[in-house]
Amino acid sequence: MEFLTGVKETDTLDIRSISEGDYDGKAVRLHGQVHNIRRMGEVAFIILRRADGLVQCVYEEGKTSFDLKNLKEESAVEAAGVAARESRAPHGFEIRLDTVKILSEPAQVLPLAINKYKMHTSLEARLGMRPVSLRNVRERARFRIQEGIVRGFRDFLHSRGFTEIHTPKIVARGAEGGSNVFRLDYFNKKAELGQSPQFYKQTMVGVFDRVFEVGPVFRAEKHNTTRHLNEYIGLDFEMGYIDGFEDVMAMETGFLQYTMELLEREYKKELDILQVSLPDVSRIPSVRFDRAKELAAEKYGRKIKNPYDLEPEEELLIGRYFKEVYGSDFVFVTHYPSKKRPFYAMDDPQDSTFTLSFDLLFRGLEVTTGGQRIHDYSEILAKLEKRHMNPDDIESYLMIFKYGMPPHGGLGIGLERLTMRLLNEQNVRETSLFPRDVNRLEP
């Protein structure tokens, strides 16, 4: 009988170990896929692609005990040779090959030129061949940076006393209401895919005070635009014992500051590949909803058409205004009309036609919605009655208020939208690993 006692150590190395260690002139082994082969007579450069980057390997006839003709691009290999300093190679070193062991081979030639810096193909082609196109260095960089955003969200909130939770995505009723839900037959009962973890994260404020979640969100919107997905990743948090919704905005500002520092420190390689300049988040302006509309209308001569919501063009103009006047890529727009906010949003005690809520615009695109929630049982019942909603439909949710809740608020961030704006992409599908929209269900 054998027993496992922990992680199995291996003598294959990674890029950092070789570049930072004392390996010059020493034998090394590493794994990777053949990204590119450049034949130059008796010498060839074999570029290996690894999760941590590209490695240049040098094949020399008569010195490398392997026939180059047997090697195909995208083969998974184990390369063995001598590490040598080379300033012109990626990461400042190359491997002068002794041998190459093929671990697996592709069955067909690649349909896309993923070894090119830019693939020069359409978004539709890249999405249709997603398992292949994601291997491109630039495509990979997008999602490494997205990993950094999620990592920053988790790390920062953990440091501020938040507890991570995981809530159900099959629900009896959507938090937002309306018709844009995916309906399910759940063992002959009516069910929906969750539009938001809103009800559950509020519930958990009564348990842990401060909670957050990273998980999928489903919206059955029939939009086919550059900013909408039918499934996206939500970064949600909820916090209790707040003095006002400004506390929630301040917490998000702290998250953005922490995350931009993390990206600059640990994801600089990917930022450089995509030529991304991180925004200044040292301070973020805040403006009331009605005043934001007036400022955009006055400066750019656009007539206010909808007094209850921001149209996409208005968001762009408001973002442009605060960039031009205050040099900020971000702006909090506060006090949205009650008519356009969910029933659980707390009304402004100074004017109940507005709410203690906000959106965060990033370069003219809404990436966050949040605010203070109603925490008083009688107050939320009155709001339901005013909206002609039946309390029996959300009885389990109302239970948390019946038995006492602290003042609280929170927000939801669209991960793909935030990444899209950060990377200056023009379509949210560019920043979704496997996007789901009105037309796409595969791959």
C-alpha positions as CSV (number, residue, x, y, z in Angstrom):
1,M,0.0,0.0,0.0
2,E,1.2,3.5,-0.8
3,F,0.4,6.8,1.0
4,L,0.4,10.3,-0.3
5,T,2.2,12.7,1.9
6,G,1.9,16.0,0.0
7,V,2.7,17.7,-3.3
8,K,5.1,15.7,-5.5
9,E,8.2,17.7,-6.2
10,T,9.6,17.8,-9.7
11,D,13.0,18.7,-11.1
12,T,11.5,20.7,-14.0
13,L,11.9,24.4,-13.6
14,D,9.8,27.5,-14.3
15,I,10.9,30.8,-15.9
16,R,11.4,32.7,-12.7
17,S,13.6,30.0,-11.2
18,I,15.9,30.0,-14.2
19,S,16.0,33.8,-14.7
20,E,16.6,34.6,-11.0
21,G,18.6,31.6,-10.0
22,D,22.2,30.5,-10.5
23,Y,21.6,28.4,-13.6
24,D,23.8,30.0,-16.2
25,G,25.8,27.1,-17.8
26,K,23.9,24.5,-15.9
27,A,21.6,21.7,-17.1
28,V,17.9,22.4,-16.8
29,R,14.6,20.8,-17.8
30,L,11.2,22.5,-18.4
31,H,7.8,21.8,-19.9
32,G,5.9,23.7,-22.5
33,Q,4.1,23.7,-25.8
34,V,5.9,24.5,-29.1
35,H,4.7,28.0,-29.9
36,N,6.9,28.6,-32.9
37,I,9.8,27.0,-34.8
38,R,12.2,29.3,-36.7
39,R,14.5,27.2,-38.9
40,M,17.8,28.9,-39.9
41,G,19.9,26.2,-41.6
42,E,21.7,24.0,-39.1
43,V,20.3,26.1,-36.2
44,A,16.7,26.5,-35.2
45,F,14.9,28.5,-32.5
46,I,12.2,26.6,-30.8
47,I,9.9,28.9,-28.8
48,L,8.1,27.2,-26.0
49,R,4.9,28.6,-24.5
50,R,4.3,28.2,-20.8
51,A,1.8,29.7,-18.4
52,D,4.5,32.0,-17.2
53,G,5.7,33.2,-20.6
54,L,7.8,32.3,-23.6
55,V,11.2,30.5,-23.5
56,Q,13.7,30.5,-26.4
57,C,15.4,27.2,-27.0
58,V,18.2,26.7,-29.5
59,Y,18.4,23.5,-31.6
60,E,21.8,22.7,-33.3
61,E,22.3,19.9,-35.7
62,G,24.8,17.4,-34.4
63,K,24.5,18.7,-30.8
64,T,20.8,18.2,-30.1
65,S,20.0,14.5,-30.0
66,F,16.6,14.9,-31.6
67,D,15.4,15.2,-35.2
68,L,13.8,18.5,-35.7
69,K,11.6,17.1,-38.5
70,N,9.6,15.2,-35.9
71,L,8.6,18.4,-34.0
72,K,5.3,20.2,-34.7
73,E,3.9,23.4,-33.4
74,E,1.6,23.0,-30.4
75,S,3.3,19.7,-29.4
76,A,3.6,19.4,-25.6
77,V,7.3,18.7,-24.8
78,E,9.9,18.3,-22.1
79,A,13.0,20.2,-23.1
80,A,16.4,19.5,-21.6
81,G,19.5,21.5,-22.1
82,V,21.9,24.1,-20.7
83,A,20.7,27.5,-19.6
84,A,22.6,30.5,-21.0
85,R,22.3,34.2,-20.5
86,E,21.0,35.9,-23.7
87,S,19.8,39.5,-23.5
88,R,17.9,39.3,-26.8
89,A,15.8,36.3,-25.6
90,P,12.6,36.6,-23.6
91,H,13.5,36.9,-19.8
92,G,17.2,37.2,-20.6
93,F,18.1,33.6,-21.1
94,E,17.8,30.7,-23.6
95,I,18.1,26.9,-23.4
96,R,20.7,25.3,-25.6
97,L,19.0,22.0,-26.2
98,D,20.4,18.6,-25.6
99,T,17.2,16.7,-26.2
100,V,13.4,17.2,-26.6
101,K,10.9,14.6,-25.4
102,I,7.5,14.8,-27.1
103,L,4.7,14.3,-24.6
104,S,1.8,14.8,-27.1
105,E,1.2,16.0,-30.6
106,P,-1.7,17.9,-32.3
107,A,-3.9,16.0,-34.7
108,Q,-4.3,18.9,-37.1
109,V,-2.6,22.1,-38.2
110,L,-3.7,25.2,-36.3
111,P,-6.6,27.1,-37.8
112,L,-5.4,30.4,-36.5
113,A,-1.9,31.9,-36.4
114,I,-1.8,32.1,-32.6
115,N,2.0,32.5,-32.6
116,K,1.8,35.9,-34.2
117,Y,1.8,38.9,-31.8
118,K,-1.5,40.0,-33.3
119,M,-3.7,37.3,-35.0
120,H,-5.2,39.8,-37.5
121,T,-8.5,38.0,-37.6
122,S,-12.1,38.9,-36.7
123,L,-13.6,38.7,-33.2
124,E,-16.1,36.2,-34.5
125,A,-13.4,33.9,-35.7
126,R,-11.5,34.2,-32.4
127,L,-14.7,33.5,-30.4
128,G,-15.6,30.5,-32.7
129,M,-12.2,29.0,-32.2
130,R,-11.9,30.2,-28.6
131,P,-10.0,27.1,-27.2
132,V,-7.3,27.8,-29.7
133,S,-7.3,31.7,-29.9
134,L,-6.9,32.0,-26.1
135,R,-3.4,30.5,-26.5
136,N,-2.2,33.7,-28.2
137,V,0.1,35.7,-26.0
138,R,-2.1,38.9,-26.2
139,E,-5.3,37.0,-25.6
140,R,-3.8,35.3,-22.5
141,A,-2.6,38.6,-21.2
142,R,-6.1,40.0,-21.0
143,F,-7.2,37.2,-18.7
144,R,-4.1,37.3,-16.6
145,I,-4.9,40.9,-15.8
146,Q,-8.5,39.9,-15.1
147,E,-7.2,37.4,-12.7
148,G,-5.4,40.3,-11.0
149,I,-8.6,42.3,-10.6
150,V,-10.4,39.4,-8.9
151,R,-7.3,38.7,-6.8
152,G,-7.2,42.4,-5.8
153,F,-11.0,42.3,-4.9
154,R,-10.6,39.2,-2.7
155,D,-7.4,40.3,-1.0
156,F,-8.5,43.8,-0.3
157,L,-11.9,42.8,1.2
158,H,-10.3,40.0,3.3
159,S,-8.0,42.7,4.7
160,R,-11.1,44.8,5.6
161,G,-12.8,42.1,7.6
162,F,-15.1,40.7,4.9
163,T,-16.1,37.0,4.7
164,E,-16.3,35.3,1.3
165,I,-19.7,33.5,0.7
166,H,-21.2,31.4,-2.1
167,T,-24.9,31.8,-2.8
168,P,-27.3,29.7,-5.0
169,K,-27.8,30.6,-8.6
170,I,-31.0,28.6,-9.0
171,V,-33.6,30.8,-7.2
172,A,-37.3,31.1,-6.8
173,R,-37.4,34.8,-7.7
174,G,-34.9,37.2,-9.2
175,A,-33.7,40.1,-7.0
176,E,-34.3,42.7,-9.7
177,G,-37.7,41.5,-10.9
178,G,-38.9,42.2,-14.4
179,S,-39.0,40.0,-17.4
180,N,-35.3,39.7,-18.1
181,V,-34.8,36.3,-16.3
182,F,-34.0,32.8,-17.5
183,R,-36.9,30.6,-16.3
184,L,-36.4,27.0,-15.4
185,D,-38.5,24.0,-14.8
186,Y,-37.2,22.9,-11.4
187,F,-38.8,19.6,-10.6
188,N,-42.2,20.9,-11.7
189,K,-41.7,24.1,-9.8
190,K,-41.0,27.6,-11.2
191,A,-37.4,28.7,-10.8
192,E,-35.0,31.2,-12.3
193,L,-31.3,31.7,-12.8
194,G,-30.2,34.4,-10.4
195,Q,-29.9,38.0,-11.7
196,S,-27.9,39.0,-8.6
197,P,-26.9,37.5,-5.2
198,Q,-28.6,40.6,-3.7
199,F,-31.1,38.9,-1.3
200,Y,-28.5,36.4,-0.1
201,K,-25.7,38.8,0.5
202,Q,-28.1,41.1,2.5
203,T,-29.1,38.0,4.5
204,M,-25.5,37.3,5.3
205,V,-24.8,40.8,6.6
206,G,-27.0,39.7,9.5
207,V,-24.6,36.8,10.0
208,F,-21.0,38.1,9.2
209,D,-21.5,41.9,9.0
210,R,-19.4,42.2,5.9
211,V,-19.5,39.7,3.0
212,F,-18.5,39.4,-0.6
213,E,-18.9,37.0,-3.5
214,V,-17.3,36.4,-6.9
215,G,-19.8,34.5,-9.1
216,P,-21.9,34.3,-12.3
217,V,-24.9,36.6,-12.9
218,F,-27.6,35.9,-15.5
219,R,-29.6,38.5,-17.4
220,A,-32.0,37.4,-20.1
221,E,-31.7,40.7,-21.9
222,K,-32.2,40.5,-25.7
223,H,-29.6,43.2,-26.3
224,N,-26.9,42.4,-28.8
225,T,-24.6,45.3,-28.0
226,T,-20.9,45.7,-27.3
227,R,-21.6,46.2,-23.6
228,H,-24.0,43.4,-22.8
229,L,-23.6,39.7,-21.9
230,N,-26.3,37.2,-20.8
231,E,-23.9,35.7,-18.3
232,Y,-21.2,37.7,-16.6
233,I,-19.1,37.5,-13.5
234,G,-20.2,39.8,-10.7
235,L,-17.9,41.1,-8.0
236,D,-20.4,41.8,-5.1
237,F,-20.0,43.0,-1.6
238,E,-22.3,44.0,1.2
239,M,-21.3,45.8,4.5
240,G,-23.2,46.4,7.7
241,Y,-23.2,49.3,10.2
242,I,-22.6,51.9,7.6
243,D,-23.2,55.6,8.3
244,G,-24.3,56.2,4.7
245,F,-23.9,54.9,1.1
246,E,-20.7,57.0,0.9
247,D,-19.1,54.3,3.0
248,V,-19.7,51.8,0.2
249,M,-18.2,54.2,-2.4
250,A,-15.2,54.7,-0.2
251,M,-14.7,50.9,0.1
252,E,-14.8,50.6,-3.7
253,T,-12.3,53.4,-4.1
254,G,-10.0,51.5,-1.7
255,F,-10.4,48.3,-3.7
256,L,-9.5,50.1,-6.9
257,Q,-6.4,51.7,-5.3
258,Y,-5.3,48.4,-3.9
259,T,-5.9,46.6,-7.2
260,M,-4.1,49.1,-9.4
261,E,-1.1,48.9,-7.2
262,L,-1.2,45.1,-7.4
263,L,-1.5,45.1,-11.2
264,E,1.5,47.5,-11.5
265,R,3.6,45.4,-9.2
266,E,2.8,41.8,-10.3
267,Y,1.2,42.1,-13.7
268,K,3.4,44.6,-15.4
269,K,4.5,42.1,-18.1
270,E,0.9,41.7,-19.2
271,L,0.2,45.4,-19.0
272,D,3.2,46.0,-21.2
273,I,2.2,43.4,-23.8
274,L,-1.2,45.2,-24.1
275,Q,0.3,48.6,-23.8
276,V,-2.1,49.5,-20.9
277,S,-1.6,52.6,-18.8
278,L,-3.4,52.2,-15.4
279,P,-5.8,55.0,-14.4
280,D,-5.1,57.3,-11.5
281,V,-7.5,56.3,-8.6
282,S,-6.0,58.4,-5.9
283,R,-9.3,60.4,-5.8
284,I,-12.6,59.8,-7.5
285,P,-15.1,62.6,-8.0
286,S,-18.8,62.2,-7.0
287,V,-21.7,64.1,-8.5
288,R,-25.5,63.9,-8.2
289,F,-27.4,62.2,-11.0
290,D,-29.5,65.3,-11.9
291,R,-26.4,67.5,-11.8
292,A,-24.4,65.1,-13.9
293,K,-27.0,65.3,-16.7
294,E,-27.0,69.1,-16.5
295,L,-23.2,69.3,-16.8
296,A,-23.2,67.0,-19.9
297,A,-26.1,68.9,-21.5
298,E,-24.5,72.3,-20.8
299,K,-21.0,71.5,-22.0
300,Y,-21.8,69.4,-25.0
301,G,-25.2,70.8,-26.1
302,R,-27.1,67.5,-25.7
303,K,-30.7,67.8,-24.7
304,I,-31.9,65.8,-21.7
305,K,-34.3,63.2,-23.1
306,N,-34.8,60.8,-20.2
307,P,-35.0,62.4,-16.7
308,Y,-35.0,59.0,-14.9
309,D,-32.0,57.2,-16.3
310,L,-28.7,57.7,-18.1
311,E,-28.5,56.8,-21.7
312,P,-25.2,55.3,-23.0
313,E,-24.4,58.5,-24.9
314,E,-24.9,60.5,-21.7
315,E,-22.6,58.1,-19.7
316,L,-19.9,58.8,-22.3
317,L,-20.4,62.5,-22.1
318,I,-20.3,62.5,-18.3
319,G,-17.2,60.5,-18.4
320,R,-15.6,62.8,-20.9
321,Y,-16.6,65.9,-18.8
322,F,-14.9,64.5,-15.7
323,K,-11.8,63.5,-17.6
324,E,-11.5,66.9,-19.2
325,V,-12.3,69.0,-16.1
326,Y,-10.9,66.8,-13.3
327,G,-8.5,64.4,-15.1
328,S,-10.4,61.4,-13.7
329,D,-11.3,58.3,-15.6
330,F,-13.8,57.4,-12.9
331,V,-16.8,59.3,-11.5
332,F,-19.5,58.2,-9.0
333,V,-23.0,59.3,-10.1
334,T,-25.2,59.4,-7.0
335,H,-28.9,59.8,-6.0
336,Y,-30.5,57.9,-8.9
337,P,-34.3,58.4,-9.2
338,S,-36.3,55.9,-7.1
339,K,-38.4,55.1,-10.2
340,K,-35.3,53.4,-11.8
341,R,-33.9,51.6,-8.7
342,P,-35.0,48.3,-7.1
343,F,-37.5,48.3,-4.2
344,Y,-34.8,47.6,-1.6
345,A,-32.9,50.8,-2.4
346,M,-33.3,53.3,0.4
347,D,-35.0,56.6,-0.6
348,D,-33.3,59.9,0.2
349,P,-35.0,61.2,3.4
350,Q,-34.6,64.7,1.9
351,D,-36.5,63.8,-1.3
352,S,-38.1,60.4,-1.7
353,T,-38.1,60.7,-5.5
354,F,-34.3,60.0,-5.3
355,T,-32.4,57.1,-3.7
356,L,-29.2,56.8,-1.7
357,S,-27.6,54.9,-4.5
358,F,-24.9,55.3,-7.1
359,D,-23.3,54.0,-10.3
360,L,-19.6,54.2,-11.0
361,L,-18.7,55.2,-14.5
362,F,-15.3,54.2,-15.9
363,R,-14.3,56.1,-19.0
364,G,-18.0,56.7,-19.8
365,L,-19.3,53.1,-19.1
366,E,-21.3,52.0,-16.0
367,V,-19.2,49.3,-14.3
368,T,-20.8,49.4,-10.8
369,T,-24.2,49.8,-9.2
370,G,-24.7,50.1,-5.5
371,G,-26.1,52.0,-2.6
372,Q,-27.7,51.9,0.8
373,R,-30.5,49.4,1.4
374,I,-33.7,49.6,3.4
375,H,-33.1,47.8,6.7
376,D,-36.3,48.6,8.6
377,Y,-39.1,46.0,8.3
378,S,-42.0,48.5,8.2
379,E,-40.2,50.7,5.7
380,I,-39.6,47.9,3.2
381,L,-43.2,46.8,3.5
382,A,-44.4,50.3,2.8
383,K,-42.1,50.4,-0.3
384,L,-43.5,47.1,-1.5
385,E,-47.1,48.3,-1.1
386,K,-46.2,51.5,-3.0
387,R,-44.9,49.4,-5.9
388,H,-47.9,47.1,-5.8
389,M,-45.7,44.1,-5.0
390,N,-46.9,41.1,-2.9
391,P,-44.8,40.5,0.2
392,D,-45.7,36.8,0.1
393,D,-43.6,36.4,-3.0
394,I,-40.4,37.2,-1.1
395,E,-41.3,36.0,2.4
396,S,-38.0,34.3,3.1
397,Y,-36.1,37.6,2.2
398,L,-38.4,39.7,4.4
399,M,-37.6,37.4,7.3
400,I,-34.2,39.0,7.7
401,F,-35.8,42.4,8.4
402,K,-38.6,41.1,10.6
403,Y,-35.9,39.8,13.0
404,G,-33.6,42.8,12.9
405,M,-30.9,44.1,10.5
406,P,-28.2,46.8,10.8
407,P,-27.9,49.7,8.4
408,H,-26.1,48.3,5.4
409,G,-25.3,48.8,1.8
410,G,-23.3,47.2,-1.0
411,L,-22.6,47.0,-4.7
412,G,-22.1,44.8,-7.7
413,I,-19.3,45.2,-10.2
414,G,-19.3,43.7,-13.7
415,L,-15.9,42.1,-14.0
416,E,-15.9,41.9,-17.8
417,R,-16.9,45.6,-18.2
418,L,-14.3,46.7,-15.7
419,T,-11.6,44.7,-17.6
420,M,-12.9,46.0,-21.0
421,R,-12.5,49.6,-20.0
422,L,-9.2,49.0,-18.2
423,L,-7.7,47.4,-21.4
424,N,-9.4,50.0,-23.7
425,E,-11.3,47.3,-25.6
426,Q,-14.4,48.1,-27.6
427,N,-16.4,45.0,-27.0
428,V,-17.1,43.2,-23.7
429,R,-16.8,39.8,-25.5
430,E,-13.0,40.5,-25.7
431,T,-12.8,40.2,-21.9
432,S,-15.1,37.2,-21.4
433,L,-13.4,33.8,-21.6
434,F,-16.4,32.1,-23.2
435,P,-19.0,34.8,-23.8
436,R,-22.7,34.0,-23.7
437,D,-24.9,36.4,-25.6
438,V,-28.2,36.2,-27.6
439,N,-26.4,34.3,-30.4
440,R,-23.6,32.4,-28.7
441,L,-23.9,29.2,-26.6
442,E,-20.7,27.5,-27.7
443,P,-17.9,26.8,-27.3
